[in-house]
């Protein structure tokens, strides 16, 4: 019996003190069906990691777990797979944001890279504020004994993102790579 893609949930790849935790909005149909993050060939995520200098080779979605060896992790703000993020409901975002903050405060990644402005908006509650791409001005998700994570926002790497050119989206990975080098956190340094 075939299982509908909406019943397939992707794992979160995380451990304590990652250099970067990449956070998308939610799994799409192709990724949920394949069982791997960013599995749609039209998505620029894997290409961006490589071309931006964050990895020494272009990983395939099936190699997602290998990112942990580079001190990178992957998650989604909302776990529920949909055909399009426009199918998500406000309660999906609210529940996802609450669980996300708990996870961040537990695992404390040095940098969170939001793959998409919408994921960042819902995670931080900044739904109406104008969002600049790149490194954000303050740490987020801190606790009494931890200052929080640096936050970096890139345009969604989804093939459906028509708001930014392919070149603009790929360039953001280079900016993230440069920031990691400046901090001494780049796995290839």
C-alpha positions as CSV (number, residue, x, y, z in Angstrom):
1,X,0.0,0.0,0.0
2,X,1.3,3.4,-0.9
3,X,1.6,5.9,1.9
4,X,0.5,9.5,1.1
5,X,3.4,12.0,1.3
6,X,1.5,13.9,4.0
7,X,2.0,11.0,6.3
8,X,5.8,11.0,5.9
9,X,7.8,13.2,8.3
10,X,11.4,14.1,7.8
11,X,14.0,13.7,10.6
12,X,15.7,16.6,12.3
13,X,19.5,16.4,12.1
14,X,20.8,18.1,15.2
15,X,23.2,17.8,18.1
16,X,24.5,20.2,20.7
17,X,26.5,23.3,19.7
18,X,26.3,23.0,15.9
19,X,28.1,25.6,13.8
20,X,24.9,26.1,11.7
21,X,21.4,24.7,12.0
22,X,19.6,25.2,8.6
23,X,15.8,25.7,9.1
24,X,13.3,25.5,6.3
25,X,9.6,26.2,6.4
26,X,8.3,22.7,6.0
27,X,8.8,19.6,3.8
28,X,7.3,19.7,0.4
29,X,5.8,16.8,-1.5
30,X,9.0,15.7,-3.3
31,X,11.1,15.8,-0.1
32,X,8.5,14.0,2.0
33,X,8.1,11.3,-0.6
34,X,11.9,10.9,-1.0
35,X,12.4,11.0,2.8
36,X,15.2,13.6,2.6
37,X,15.4,17.4,3.0
38,X,15.6,19.5,-0.2
39,X,15.1,16.5,-2.4
40,X,13.4,18.4,-5.2
41,X,16.0,18.8,-8.1
42,X,14.7,22.4,-8.6
43,X,15.7,23.3,-5.0
44,X,19.1,25.2,-4.8
45,X,20.0,24.2,-1.2
46,X,22.6,21.5,-2.0
47,X,24.1,23.5,-4.8
48,X,24.2,26.5,-2.6
49,X,26.1,24.7,0.2
50,X,28.8,23.6,-2.3
51,X,29.0,26.7,-4.4
52,X,29.0,29.0,-1.4
53,X,32.0,27.2,0.0
54,X,30.3,25.6,3.0
55,X,31.0,22.0,1.8
56,X,33.9,20.6,-0.2
57,X,31.6,18.6,-2.5
58,X,28.0,18.8,-3.6
59,X,26.1,16.5,-1.4
60,X,23.0,14.6,-2.5
61,X,19.9,14.7,-0.4
62,X,20.5,11.1,0.6
63,X,23.7,12.2,2.3
64,X,22.0,14.6,4.6
65,X,23.3,12.8,7.8
66,X,26.9,13.5,6.6
67,X,26.3,17.2,7.3
68,X,26.5,16.5,11.0
69,X,30.2,15.5,10.3
70,X,30.7,19.2,9.2
71,X,28.9,20.5,12.3
72,X,25.8,21.4,10.3
73,X,22.2,20.4,11.0
74,X,18.8,20.6,9.2
75,X,15.3,21.0,10.5
76,X,12.0,22.6,9.5
77,X,9.9,25.1,11.4
78,X,6.8,23.0,10.7
79,X,7.1,19.3,10.4
80,X,3.9,18.7,8.5
81,X,4.5,18.1,4.8
82,X,2.4,20.0,2.3
83,X,2.3,20.5,-1.5
84,X,3.1,24.2,-0.8
85,X,3.9,26.3,2.3
86,X,0.7,28.2,1.4
87,X,-1.2,25.1,2.7
88,X,0.1,25.7,6.2
89,X,-2.3,27.0,8.8
90,X,-1.6,29.6,11.5
91,X,-1.7,26.9,14.2
92,X,1.0,24.9,12.2
93,X,3.3,27.9,12.5
94,X,2.4,28.6,16.2
95,X,3.0,25.0,17.2
96,X,6.1,24.7,15.1
97,X,7.6,28.0,16.5
98,X,7.0,26.8,20.1
99,X,8.7,23.5,19.4
100,X,11.5,25.2,17.5
101,X,12.4,27.5,20.3
102,X,12.5,24.6,22.8
103,X,14.8,22.7,20.5
104,X,17.1,25.7,20.0
105,X,17.3,26.4,23.7
106,X,18.2,22.7,24.3
107,X,20.8,22.2,21.5
108,X,22.1,25.8,21.3
109,X,23.4,26.1,17.7
110,X,25.9,28.9,17.1
111,X,24.1,30.0,14.0
112,X,20.6,29.4,12.7
113,X,20.3,29.9,9.0
114,X,16.6,30.3,8.0
115,X,16.0,29.1,4.5
116,X,13.3,31.6,3.7
117,X,12.0,34.8,5.2
118,X,8.7,33.2,6.2
119,X,10.3,30.7,8.4
120,X,12.3,33.4,10.2
121,X,9.2,35.6,10.6
122,X,7.2,32.9,12.2
123,X,10.0,31.6,14.4
124,X,10.7,35.1,15.8
125,X,7.2,36.5,15.8
126,X,8.3,39.3,13.4
127,X,5.4,38.9,11.1
128,X,5.0,42.6,9.9
129,X,8.6,43.9,10.2
130,X,10.7,44.4,7.1
131,X,13.4,41.7,7.1
132,X,16.8,42.2,5.7
133,X,18.6,39.2,4.3
134,X,21.9,38.0,5.8
135,X,23.1,38.3,9.4
136,X,20.5,39.7,11.7
137,X,21.4,42.4,14.2
138,X,20.8,40.5,17.4
139,X,21.0,37.1,18.9
140,X,17.8,35.1,19.2
141,X,16.2,32.5,21.4
142,X,18.5,33.1,24.4
143,X,17.9,31.9,28.0
144,X,19.0,33.1,31.4
145,X,22.3,31.2,31.0
146,X,22.8,31.4,27.2
147,X,22.9,34.5,25.0
148,X,21.3,32.8,22.0
149,X,22.1,32.0,18.4
150,X,23.3,34.3,15.7
151,X,20.7,34.3,13.0
152,X,21.2,34.4,9.2
153,X,18.4,34.7,6.7
154,X,18.6,33.6,3.1
155,X,15.9,33.7,0.5
156,X,14.1,30.4,0.1
157,X,16.0,28.0,-2.1
158,X,12.8,26.5,-3.4
159,X,12.3,26.3,-7.1
160,X,9.0,28.1,-6.5
161,X,10.7,31.2,-5.2
162,X,10.3,33.8,-7.9
163,X,11.1,36.8,-5.7
164,X,14.9,36.4,-6.0
165,X,17.1,35.3,-8.9
166,X,19.1,32.0,-8.7
167,X,22.2,34.1,-8.4
168,X,20.9,36.2,-5.5
169,X,19.9,33.0,-3.7
170,X,23.2,31.3,-4.2
171,X,25.2,34.3,-3.2
172,X,23.8,34.2,0.3
173,X,25.6,30.9,1.0
174,X,28.9,32.7,0.3
175,X,28.0,35.3,2.8
176,X,27.2,32.7,5.4
177,X,30.5,30.9,4.6
178,X,32.4,34.2,5.1
179,X,30.7,34.8,8.5
180,X,31.7,31.3,9.7
181,X,35.3,31.9,8.6
182,X,35.4,35.2,10.5
183,X,34.1,33.5,13.7
184,X,36.5,30.5,13.3
185,X,33.6,28.1,13.0
186,X,33.9,27.1,9.4
187,X,34.4,23.3,9.1
188,X,36.7,23.6,6.0
189,X,39.1,26.1,7.6
